[in-house]
Amino acid sequence: MTLEDLYRRISAGEVKDLNLVIKADVQGSVQALWDAISKLESDKVRLRLIHGSTGAITESDVMLASASNAIVIGFTIRPIPKAAELAVQEHVDIRLYTVIYEAISDVEKAMVGL
């Protein structure tokens, strides 16, 4: 699933949950990002944190996202090269941010169909 795909699938009744894997440079950033995103409200979709941890995005994160139909959000980190390749193969959307409000805005826009 991609953020661009999300609203179309919600409208079609295919998706009720938006699953997220959040990776960041420090645990405080993971918690702050999740706290901010979890406050977003929608009648059509429920946000679920599948996994949140620190460090680079790894193949394990990509496989978890693929298995749970999740989007990976990276905050001030990058995927390792093998993970980036695997994400392309598995059709996993990895979004990278350095500003927390941009991440929140993208998720909110996807939830309302912009």
Buried (B, 14 or more C-beta within 10 A) or exposed (E): BEBEBBBEBBEEEEBEBBBBBBBBBEEEBBEBBBEBBEEBEEEBBEBEBBBBBBEBBBBEBBBBBBEBBBBBBBBBBEBBEEBBEBBEEEEBBBBBBEEBEEBBBBBBEBBEEE
